[in-house]
Structures are given as C-alpha cells and as structure tokens.
Amino acid sequence: MVTNGMQNEGSPQSVRGGMILEEKIVKALNDPETFSKCVATAFFRALKRAGCSDPQIIAVASDVIGCLIDSLNKFEKRRRKVSV
C-alpha cells in the first residue's frame, strides 16, 4: 500500500508499478562495471517518484555514506581486536 507517495514496508510493489529497488540491485549485480551507477540511478529515481526533494535525497545519500563509515569503523575495530 502506498501512502503519501511513500511505499509502506512489506509492500511488494514500487510506486507506479515499476521494478522494485531490490530487484534492480539484484539485476545490476550481473554487470560489475555498471553496478554502482545502476543502483544509484534506481535509488535516486525511487526517491524522486516517492516525492522526495533534492535536499531530502542529499540527506539520505549522506546518511548512506555515514552508515558505510560506521560499518567500516566497526570492522576495523574488530580486526584490531583479533590481531592483538
């Protein structure tokens, strides 16, 4: 079910009936050279279709980068513990 242009969790369909983001990611995995561009474009389009503004999309992208940094920091911390 779609409410306020946003997809509810658990909904198998994307806004406007397009391929859901997860399906696009899985399909993009078959082409490593264009993977990140395909995923980024699909993610951007999904956010735009959902009604996100450019500043909101920038904030989401920043949060994704923050999640990656947190994950890398945790990995590095665990790696250092194991090697001590």
Residue frames as a rotation matrix with the C-alpha (Angstrom) as fourth column:
MET 1
0.580 0.815 0.000 0.00
0.815 -0.580 0.000 0.00
0.000 0.000 -1.000 0.00
VAL 2
-0.506 -0.733 0.454 1.28
0.731 -0.644 -0.224 3.48
0.457 0.218 0.862 -0.86
THR 3
0.580 0.634 -0.511 0.59
0.809 -0.523 0.269 6.38
-0.096 -0.569 -0.816 1.47
ASN 4
0.767 -0.244 -0.594 1.65
-0.107 -0.961 0.257 9.98
-0.633 -0.133 -0.763 0.82
GLY 5
0.752 -0.459 -0.472 3.72
-0.578 -0.117 -0.807 8.79
0.315 0.881 -0.354 -2.14
MET 6
-0.316 -0.878 0.359 5.84
-0.948 0.280 -0.150 6.57
0.031 -0.388 -0.921 0.10
GLN 7
0.019 0.228 -0.973 5.95
-0.315 0.925 0.211 2.80
0.949 0.302 0.090 -0.09
ASN 8
0.592 0.221 0.775 4.93
-0.806 0.128 0.578 1.06
0.029 -0.967 0.254 3.11
GLU 9
-0.556 -0.797 0.236 7.25
-0.815 0.578 0.033 -1.61
-0.163 -0.174 -0.971 4.48
GLY 10
-0.506 0.307 0.806 6.33
0.010 0.937 -0.350 -5.04
-0.863 -0.169 -0.477 3.34
SER 11
0.572 0.727 -0.381 4.73
-0.359 -0.195 -0.913 -3.78
-0.737 0.659 0.149 0.15
PRO 12
0.057 -0.596 0.801 5.94
0.555 0.686 0.471 -5.88
-0.830 0.418 0.370 -2.80
GLN 13
0.405 0.154 0.901 5.23
0.898 -0.251 -0.360 -3.19
0.171 0.956 -0.240 -5.35
SER 14
-0.690 -0.636 -0.346 7.07
0.658 -0.750 0.068 0.04
-0.303 -0.180 0.936 -6.01
VAL 15
-0.072 0.620 -0.781 5.40
-0.052 -0.784 -0.618 3.35
-0.996 -0.004 0.089 -6.69
ARG 16
0.174 0.290 -0.941 3.80
-0.896 -0.351 -0.273 3.39
-0.409 0.891 0.199 -10.18
GLY 17
0.868 0.341 0.362 4.28
-0.230 0.921 -0.316 -0.36
-0.441 0.191 0.877 -10.53
GLY 18
0.463 -0.773 -0.433 7.93
-0.733 -0.059 -0.678 -0.21
0.499 0.631 -0.594 -11.65
MET 19
0.290 -0.472 -0.833 10.58
0.350 0.862 -0.367 -2.76
0.891 -0.185 0.415 -10.74
ILE 20
0.997 0.068 -0.046 11.29
0.065 -0.316 0.946 -2.56
0.049 -0.946 -0.320 -7.01
LEU 21
0.548 -0.831 0.095 14.70
-0.824 -0.556 -0.112 -1.31
0.146 -0.017 -0.989 -5.96
GLU 22
0.126 -0.509 0.851 15.84
-0.548 0.680 0.488 -4.67
-0.827 -0.528 -0.193 -4.60
GLU 23
0.677 0.179 0.714 15.11
0.422 0.700 -0.576 -6.33
-0.603 0.692 0.398 -7.95
LYS 24
0.933 -0.354 0.070 17.14
-0.157 -0.573 -0.804 -3.66
0.325 0.739 -0.590 -9.75
ILE 25
0.305 -0.853 0.423 20.06
-0.917 -0.144 0.372 -4.21
-0.256 -0.502 -0.826 -7.38
VAL 26
0.222 -0.175 0.959 20.00
-0.069 0.979 0.194 -7.97
-0.973 -0.109 0.205 -7.95
LYS 27
0.873 0.138 0.468 19.81
0.441 0.186 -0.878 -7.47
-0.209 0.973 0.101 -11.72
ALA 28
0.809 -0.585 0.056 22.69
-0.517 -0.754 -0.405 -4.95
0.279 0.298 -0.913 -11.61
LEU 29
0.434 -0.659 0.614 24.92
-0.512 0.380 0.770 -7.47
-0.741 -0.649 -0.173 -9.78
ASN 30
0.648 -0.123 0.751 25.37
0.527 0.785 -0.326 -9.26
-0.550 0.607 0.574 -13.11
ASP 31
0.531 -0.474 0.703 27.34
0.575 -0.408 -0.709 -6.31
0.623 0.780 0.055 -14.52
PRO 32
0.324 -0.441 -0.837 30.06
0.898 -0.134 0.418 -5.23
-0.297 -0.887 0.353 -12.05
GLU 33
-0.668 -0.663 0.340 31.27
0.741 -0.638 0.211 -2.41
0.077 0.393 0.917 -14.30
THR 34
-0.558 0.526 0.641 27.94
-0.071 -0.801 0.595 -0.56
0.827 0.287 0.484 -14.17
PHE 35
-0.213 0.505 -0.836 26.67
0.826 0.550 0.122 -1.84
0.522 -0.665 -0.535 -10.81
SER 36
-0.555 -0.022 -0.831 27.08
0.702 -0.549 -0.454 1.30
-0.447 -0.835 0.320 -8.71
LYS 37
-0.952 0.220 -0.212 25.69
-0.296 -0.837 0.460 3.60
-0.076 0.501 0.862 -11.39
CYS 38
-0.491 0.805 -0.333 22.66
0.071 0.418 0.905 1.34
0.868 0.421 -0.263 -11.91
VAL 39
-0.183 0.395 -0.900 21.94
0.947 0.318 -0.053 1.11
0.265 -0.862 -0.432 -8.20
ALA 40
-0.758 -0.163 -0.632 22.46
0.410 -0.872 -0.267 4.84
-0.508 -0.462 0.728 -7.64
THR 41
-0.893 0.439 -0.097 20.17
-0.350 -0.542 0.764 5.73
0.283 0.717 0.638 -10.54
ALA 42
-0.280 0.817 -0.505 17.46
0.381 0.577 0.722 3.30
0.881 0.010 -0.473 -9.40
PHE 43
-0.317 0.089 -0.944 17.70
0.945 -0.054 -0.323 4.59
-0.080 -0.995 -0.067 -5.82
PHE 44
-0.921 -0.077 -0.381 17.54
0.068 -0.997 0.038 8.22
-0.383 0.009 0.924 -6.95
ARG 45
-0.726 0.679 -0.114 14.54
-0.283 -0.143 0.948 7.57
0.627 0.720 0.296 -9.20
ALA 46
-0.208 0.643 -0.737 12.72
0.726 0.606 0.323 5.67
0.655 -0.468 -0.593 -6.45
LEU 47
-0.511 -0.038 -0.859 13.22
0.744 -0.520 -0.420 8.58
-0.430 -0.854 0.294 -4.06
LYS 48
-0.959 0.154 -0.239 12.06
-0.247 -0.869 0.429 11.12
-0.142 0.470 0.871 -6.68
ARG 49
-0.519 0.809 -0.275 8.96
0.043 0.346 0.937 9.02
0.854 0.474 -0.214 -7.52
ALA 50
-0.188 0.417 -0.889 8.19
0.935 0.352 -0.032 8.88
0.300 -0.838 -0.456 -3.81
GLY 51
0.712 0.542 0.446 8.15
0.458 -0.840 0.289 12.67
0.532 -0.001 -0.847 -3.76
CYS 52
0.364 -0.656 -0.661 11.48
0.791 -0.157 0.592 13.39
-0.492 -0.739 0.461 -2.08
SER 53
0.982 -0.115 -0.151 13.00
-0.163 -0.917 -0.363 16.80
-0.097 0.381 -0.919 -2.65
ASP 54
0.482 -0.872 -0.089 16.61
0.043 0.125 -0.991 17.28
0.875 0.474 0.098 -3.73
PRO 55
-0.154 -0.566 0.810 17.69
-0.836 -0.363 -0.412 18.31
0.527 -0.740 -0.417 -0.19
GLN 56
0.560 0.405 0.723 16.00
-0.739 0.639 0.214 15.19
-0.376 -0.654 0.657 1.22
ILE 57
0.959 -0.239 -0.150 17.82
0.104 0.792 -0.601 12.99
0.262 0.561 0.785 -1.32
ILE 58
0.120 -0.956 0.267 21.13
-0.312 -0.291 -0.904 14.62
0.942 0.025 -0.334 -0.40
ALA 59
0.023 -0.049 0.999 20.41
-0.999 -0.050 0.020 13.95
0.049 -0.998 -0.050 3.28
VAL 60
0.892 0.326 0.313 19.62
-0.338 0.941 -0.018 10.29
-0.300 -0.090 0.950 2.52
ALA 61
0.702 -0.691 -0.171 22.84
0.121 0.352 -0.928 9.95
0.702 0.631 0.331 0.49
SER 62
-0.087 -0.735 0.673 24.80
-0.692 -0.441 -0.571 11.48
0.716 -0.515 -0.470 3.37
ASP 63
0.331 0.295 0.896 23.21
-0.893 0.404 0.196 9.02
-0.304 -0.866 0.397 5.79
VAL 64
0.994 -0.034 -0.102 24.09
-0.013 0.905 -0.426 6.09
0.107 0.425 0.899 3.50
ILE 65
0.242 -0.968 0.070 27.71
-0.089 -0.095 -0.992 7.26
0.966 0.234 -0.109 3.49
GLY 66
-0.075 -0.207 0.975 27.54
-0.947 -0.292 -0.135 7.62
0.313 -0.934 -0.174 7.28
CYS 67
0.800 0.409 0.439 26.29
-0.521 0.837 0.170 4.03
-0.298 -0.365 0.882 7.59
LEU 68
0.797 -0.563 -0.221 29.18
0.193 0.582 -0.790 2.83
0.573 0.586 0.572 5.45
ILE 69
-0.063 -0.843 0.535 31.71
-0.468 -0.448 -0.762 4.77
0.882 -0.298 -0.366 7.54
ASP 70
0.226 0.231 0.946 30.22
-0.970 0.141 0.197 3.32
-0.088 -0.963 0.256 10.75
SER 71
0.980 0.183 0.078 30.38
-0.171 0.975 -0.141 -0.19
-0.102 0.125 0.987 9.31
LEU 72
0.496 -0.864 -0.082 34.00
0.132 0.168 -0.977 0.22
0.858 0.474 0.197 8.21
ASN 73
-0.117 -0.518 0.847 34.96
-0.782 -0.478 -0.400 1.63
0.612 -0.709 -0.350 11.61
LYS 74
0.551 0.389 0.738 33.34
-0.775 0.567 0.280 -1.33
-0.310 -0.726 0.614 13.40
PHE 75
0.958 -0.239 -0.158 35.07
0.117 0.831 -0.544 -3.76
0.261 0.503 0.824 11.06
GLU 76
0.162 -0.959 0.234 38.44
-0.156 -0.258 -0.953 -2.09
0.975 0.118 -0.191 11.66
LYS 77
0.036 -0.082 0.996 37.87
-0.977 -0.215 0.018 -2.16
0.212 -0.973 -0.088 15.43
ARG 78
0.850 0.314 0.423 37.06
-0.402 0.906 0.136 -5.91
-0.341 -0.285 0.896 15.34
ARG 79
0.778 -0.609 -0.155 40.06
0.172 0.444 -0.879 -6.56
0.604 0.658 0.450 13.09
ARG 80
-0.033 -0.814 0.579 42.38
-0.564 -0.464 -0.683 -4.79
0.825 -0.349 -0.444 15.53
LYS 81
0.352 0.240 0.905 40.98
-0.919 0.275 0.284 -6.80
-0.181 -0.931 0.317 18.47
VAL 82
0.993 0.072 0.098 41.63
-0.048 0.972 -0.229 -10.09
-0.112 0.222 0.969 16.68
SER 83
0.562 -0.827 0.012 45.19
0.216 0.133 -0.967 -9.17
0.798 0.546 0.254 15.69
VAL 84
0.226 -0.474 0.851 46.21
-0.820 -0.564 -0.096 -8.12
0.525 -0.676 -0.517 19.23
